[in-house]
Amino acid sequence: MSKKLKWILAIAIGLLLALFAYAAAGPYLAVNGIRNLVASNRYDELWRFVDFDRLREDLRPQVQERIARGIIGRVSPGQADKAVGELTAMVAKPAVDAMVSPQGISTLLTGSALARQMAGKVEPDGKARAADPLKDAQTRFESPSLFTATVSNAEGKPVVFEFHRDGLSWKLAGLRLPE
């Protein structure tokens, strides 16, 4: 094998390894990107790391199911199941739209500044300390195109943030709410 061919082969292998390394680091880069944007209050740029349309479609059925369970638990059996379904869709749509917006995502990730102040979580200058719920997340690849970061909510139940791969980039595109 000629020296030139060996160099071309070495460069090709190096580029391939770099591509795999970038793909493997992609979800961690997305998590860090979301953290940085939220910490610097640049919510309008979250679209770079959040697929709002897919996230909205992922959350809507979960929220509708929770609302329906709550309503059905309060009405007698056999009462207008169709009406319950229509009501949950009507109530869930604006709730999901509010949650799956740049401001909603930032509130989900940082929590309420008022709540942090009331809990005594403030910086020395008196400002509320930013929360970082993904800081201690348990992360793992569930498949080559699905990465999850699992954190516990206030009740200790798991909330799973799903990052999906699109080409070489990763975006938050799903959220599994606790039962």
Sine and cosine of phi, psi and omega as CSV:
sin_phi,cos_phi,sin_psi,cos_psi,sin_omega,cos_omega
0.00,0.00,0.71,-0.70,-0.05,-1.00
-0.96,0.27,0.35,-0.94,-0.03,-1.00
-0.90,0.44,-0.62,0.78,-0.01,-1.00
-0.90,0.43,-0.67,0.74,0.01,-1.00
-0.91,0.42,-0.63,0.78,0.05,-1.00
-0.89,0.46,-0.66,0.76,0.01,-1.00
-0.91,0.40,-0.67,0.75,0.02,-1.00
-0.90,0.44,-0.67,0.75,0.03,-1.00
-0.90,0.43,-0.68,0.73,0.02,-1.00
-0.90,0.45,-0.66,0.75,0.02,-1.00
-0.92,0.40,-0.67,0.74,0.01,-1.00
-0.89,0.45,-0.68,0.73,0.03,-1.00
-0.91,0.42,-0.67,0.74,0.04,-1.00
-0.87,0.49,-0.70,0.71,0.03,-1.00
-0.90,0.43,-0.64,0.77,0.03,-1.00
-0.90,0.44,-0.69,0.73,0.05,-1.00
-0.90,0.44,-0.66,0.76,0.03,-1.00
-0.90,0.44,-0.62,0.78,0.03,-1.00
-0.90,0.43,-0.70,0.72,0.05,-1.00
-0.90,0.43,-0.64,0.77,0.02,-1.00
-0.90,0.44,-0.67,0.75,0.02,-1.00
-0.91,0.42,-0.66,0.75,0.02,-1.00
-0.90,0.43,-0.63,0.78,0.01,-1.00
-0.95,0.32,-0.55,0.84,0.00,-1.00
-0.99,0.12,-0.22,0.98,-0.08,-1.00
-0.78,0.62,-0.76,0.65,-0.01,-1.00
-0.91,0.42,-0.56,0.83,0.05,-1.00
-0.92,0.38,-0.59,0.81,0.07,-1.00
-0.91,0.41,-0.61,0.80,0.03,-1.00
-0.92,0.40,-0.70,0.71,0.03,-1.00
-0.86,0.50,-0.73,0.69,0.00,-1.00
-0.90,0.43,-0.63,0.78,0.04,-1.00
-0.89,0.46,-0.68,0.73,0.03,-1.00
-0.89,0.45,-0.72,0.70,0.03,-1.00
-0.82,0.57,-0.75,0.66,-0.06,-1.00
-0.90,0.43,-0.68,0.74,0.00,-1.00
-0.91,0.41,-0.66,0.75,0.00,-1.00
-0.93,0.38,-0.68,0.73,-0.01,-1.00
-0.89,0.45,-0.53,0.85,-0.01,-1.00
-0.99,-0.12,0.20,0.98,0.05,-1.00
0.84,0.54,0.57,0.82,0.04,-1.00
-0.97,-0.25,0.88,0.47,-0.10,-1.00
-0.90,0.43,-0.48,0.88,-0.04,-1.00
-0.93,0.38,-0.20,0.98,0.02,-1.00
-0.98,-0.18,0.04,1.00,-0.01,-1.00
-0.88,0.48,-0.38,0.93,0.01,-1.00
-0.83,0.56,-0.39,0.92,0.01,-1.00
-0.91,0.40,-0.45,0.90,-0.08,-1.00
-0.83,-0.56,-0.02,1.00,-0.02,-1.00
-0.77,-0.64,0.81,-0.59,0.10,-0.99
-1.00,-0.04,1.00,-0.02,-0.13,-0.99
-0.88,0.48,-0.62,0.78,-0.01,-1.00
-0.90,0.43,-0.75,0.66,0.02,-1.00
-0.91,0.41,-0.62,0.79,0.01,-1.00
-0.91,0.42,-0.65,0.76,0.04,-1.00
-0.89,0.46,-0.71,0.71,0.00,-1.00
-0.92,0.39,-0.51,0.86,0.03,-1.00
-0.96,0.28,-0.62,0.78,-0.07,-1.00
-0.99,0.17,-0.55,0.84,-0.11,-0.99
-0.80,0.60,-0.78,0.63,-0.01,-1.00
-0.90,0.44,-0.56,0.83,0.02,-1.00
-0.91,0.41,-0.70,0.72,0.00,-1.00
-0.92,0.38,-0.68,0.74,0.02,-1.00
-0.87,0.49,-0.65,0.76,-0.01,-1.00
-0.91,0.41,-0.64,0.77,0.03,-1.00
-0.91,0.42,-0.67,0.74,0.02,-1.00
-0.91,0.42,-0.70,0.71,0.00,-1.00
-0.87,0.48,-0.68,0.73,0.04,-1.00
-0.86,0.51,-0.66,0.75,0.02,-1.00
-0.91,0.42,-0.64,0.77,-0.01,-1.00
-0.95,0.32,-0.73,0.69,-0.04,-1.00
-0.88,0.47,-0.55,0.83,0.04,-1.00
-0.92,0.39,-0.28,0.96,-0.06,-1.00
-0.95,-0.31,-0.14,0.99,0.01,-1.00
-0.92,-0.40,0.33,-0.94,-0.01,-1.00
-0.96,0.26,0.47,-0.88,-0.02,-1.00
-0.86,0.51,0.62,-0.78,0.07,-1.00
1.00,0.00,-0.07,1.00,0.00,-1.00
-0.99,0.14,0.87,-0.50,0.18,-0.98
0.40,0.92,0.95,0.31,0.03,-1.00
-0.87,0.49,-0.59,0.81,0.01,-1.00
-0.90,0.44,-0.66,0.75,0.01,-1.00
-0.89,0.45,-0.61,0.79,0.03,-1.00
-0.90,0.44,-0.69,0.73,0.02,-1.00
-0.88,0.47,-0.68,0.73,0.01,-1.00
-0.92,0.39,-0.64,0.77,0.00,-1.00
-0.91,0.42,-0.68,0.74,-0.01,-1.00
-0.90,0.43,-0.64,0.77,0.03,-1.00
-0.90,0.44,-0.65,0.76,-0.02,-1.00
-0.92,0.39,-0.64,0.77,-0.03,-1.00
-0.98,0.19,-0.62,0.79,-0.10,-0.99
-0.95,0.32,-0.58,0.81,-0.08,-1.00
-0.84,0.54,-0.81,0.59,0.01,-1.00
-0.92,0.40,-0.52,0.85,0.02,-1.00
-0.91,0.41,-0.71,0.70,0.01,-1.00
-0.92,0.39,-0.67,0.74,0.02,-1.00
-0.87,0.50,-0.61,0.79,0.03,-1.00
-0.94,0.34,-0.64,0.77,0.00,-1.00
-0.93,0.36,-0.62,0.78,-0.08,-1.00
-0.99,-0.17,0.91,0.41,0.10,-1.00
-0.66,-0.75,0.28,-0.96,0.02,-1.00
-0.81,0.58,-0.69,0.73,0.00,-1.00
-0.93,0.36,-0.63,0.78,0.02,-1.00
-0.90,0.43,-0.67,0.74,0.03,-1.00
-0.90,0.44,-0.68,0.74,-0.01,-1.00
-0.91,0.42,-0.61,0.79,0.05,-1.00
-0.92,0.40,-0.65,0.76,0.04,-1.00
-0.87,0.49,-0.67,0.74,-0.07,-1.00
-0.99,0.16,-0.50,0.87,-0.06,-1.00
-0.96,-0.29,-0.34,0.94,-0.06,-1.00
0.98,0.19,0.02,-1.00,-0.03,-1.00
-0.99,0.11,0.74,-0.67,0.05,-1.00
-0.88,0.47,-0.61,0.80,0.01,-1.00
-0.89,0.45,-0.69,0.73,0.01,-1.00
-0.90,0.44,-0.63,0.77,0.01,-1.00
-0.92,0.39,-0.62,0.79,0.03,-1.00
-0.91,0.42,-0.66,0.75,-0.01,-1.00
-0.92,0.39,-0.51,0.86,0.01,-1.00
-0.99,0.10,-0.01,1.00,0.02,-1.00
0.99,0.14,0.25,0.97,-0.01,-1.00
-1.00,-0.03,0.98,0.19,-0.04,-1.00
-0.79,-0.62,0.44,-0.90,0.06,-1.00
-0.98,0.21,0.23,-0.97,0.03,-1.00
-0.84,0.54,-0.47,0.88,0.00,-1.00
-0.99,0.13,0.05,1.00,0.06,-1.00
1.00,-0.06,-0.13,0.99,0.01,-1.00
-0.99,0.17,0.51,-0.86,0.02,-1.00
-0.92,0.40,0.72,-0.69,0.01,-1.00
-0.96,0.28,0.72,-0.70,0.01,-1.00
-0.93,0.36,0.73,-0.68,0.06,-1.00
-0.99,0.13,0.45,-0.89,0.05,-1.00
-0.70,-0.71,0.99,0.11,-0.08,-1.00
-0.91,0.41,-0.34,0.94,0.00,-1.00
-1.00,0.00,0.03,1.00,-0.05,-1.00
-0.87,0.50,-0.75,0.67,-0.04,-1.00
-0.96,-0.27,0.48,0.88,-0.04,-1.00
-0.93,0.37,0.57,-0.82,0.14,-0.99
-1.00,0.04,0.88,-0.47,-0.08,-1.00
-0.93,-0.37,0.50,-0.87,0.08,-1.00
-0.23,-0.97,0.42,-0.91,0.12,-0.99
-1.00,0.02,0.84,-0.54,0.07,-1.00
-1.00,0.00,-0.40,0.92,0.09,-1.00
-0.34,-0.94,0.10,-0.99,0.01,-1.00
-0.88,0.47,-0.31,0.95,-0.01,-1.00
-0.87,-0.50,0.22,0.98,0.03,-1.00
-0.70,-0.72,0.85,-0.53,0.02,-1.00
-0.85,-0.53,0.71,-0.71,-0.01,-1.00
-0.85,-0.53,0.54,-0.84,0.11,-0.99
-0.81,-0.59,0.90,-0.43,-0.07,-1.00
-0.96,-0.29,0.79,-0.62,0.06,-1.00
-0.79,-0.62,0.31,-0.95,0.04,-1.00
-0.99,-0.11,0.64,-0.77,0.07,-1.00
-0.99,0.13,-0.12,-0.99,-0.06,-1.00
-0.87,0.49,-0.48,0.88,0.01,-1.00
-1.00,0.02,0.03,1.00,0.00,-1.00
1.00,0.09,0.14,0.99,0.01,-1.00
-1.00,0.00,0.53,-0.85,-0.07,-1.00
-0.97,0.25,0.69,-0.72,0.15,-0.99
-0.89,-0.46,0.81,-0.58,-0.09,-1.00
-0.94,-0.35,0.87,-0.49,0.09,-1.00
-1.00,-0.02,0.82,-0.58,-0.03,-1.00
-0.96,-0.27,0.81,-0.58,0.07,-1.00
-0.95,-0.33,0.81,-0.59,-0.01,-1.00
-0.94,-0.33,0.59,-0.81,0.01,-1.00
-1.00,0.05,0.69,-0.73,0.11,-0.99
-0.75,-0.66,0.99,-0.15,-0.13,-0.99
0.94,0.33,-0.86,-0.52,0.04,-1.00
-0.98,-0.18,-0.11,0.99,-0.03,-1.00
-0.98,-0.17,0.43,-0.90,0.01,-1.00
-0.86,-0.51,0.64,-0.76,0.03,-1.00
-0.67,-0.74,0.52,-0.85,0.14,-0.99
-0.93,0.38,0.89,-0.46,-0.09,-1.00
-0.71,-0.70,0.05,1.00,0.00,-1.00
-0.41,-0.91,0.41,-0.91,0.02,-1.00
-0.54,-0.84,0.85,-0.53,0.04,-1.00
-0.98,-0.17,0.93,-0.37,-0.01,-1.00
-0.98,0.21,0.48,-0.87,0.01,-1.00
-0.94,0.33,0.40,-0.92,0.02,-1.00
-0.95,0.32,0.00,0.00,0.00,0.00
